[in-house]
Amino acid sequence: AFATKLFLRIPYYMSPGFDVYPAMTAAYILSGVVGLLHGADAYLSYVHYKTGR
């Protein structure tokens, strides 16, 4: 997300029709959400494996 803000914010405001900035920001946010879901799933799988249920 830092690289997106650093390198794409100025061209986004300077160039008309430059639609990459919102899409890249959304992609970074969604990848963080999916990463958290993956971590929660891994933790629950580990707990299930250790308890033997």
C-alpha positions in Angstrom: 0.0 0.0 0.0 2.9 2.3 0.7 4.3 1.9 -2.9 0.8 2.5 -4.3 0.5 5.8 -2.4 4.1 6.8 -3.1 4.2 6.2 -6.9 0.7 6.4 -8.1 -1.0 9.2 -6.2 0.5 12.1 -8.1 -0.2 10.6 -11.6 -3.7 9.8 -10.4 -4.4 13.5 -9.6 -2.5 14.9 -12.6 -3.7 12.6 -15.4 -7.4 12.5 -16.4 -8.7 9.0 -16.9 -6.0 7.4 -14.8 -8.0 4.8 -12.9 -5.2 2.5 -11.6 -4.8 4.1 -8.2 -8.3 3.2 -6.7 -8.0 -0.4 -8.2 -4.5 -0.9 -6.7 -5.5 0.4 -3.4 -8.6 -1.9 -3.3 -6.3 -4.8 -4.3 -4.0 -4.2 -1.4 -6.8 -3.9 1.1 -8.5 -7.0 -0.1 -5.2 -9.0 0.0 -4.9 -8.0 3.6 -8.4 -9.1 4.4 -7.8 -12.4 2.6 -4.5 -12.9 4.5 -6.3 -12.5 7.8 -8.9 -15.0 6.8 -6.2 -17.4 5.7 -4.5 -17.0 9.1 -7.7 -17.6 11.0 -8.4 -20.7 8.9 -4.9 -22.0 9.5 -5.2 -21.4 13.3 -8.6 -23.2 13.4 -7.3 -26.1 11.4 -4.3 -26.4 13.7 -6.6 -26.4 16.8 -8.8 -29.0 15.2 -5.8 -31.1 14.4 -4.4 -30.9 17.9 -7.6 -31.7 19.7 -8.4 -34.7 17.5 -12.0 -33.9 16.9 
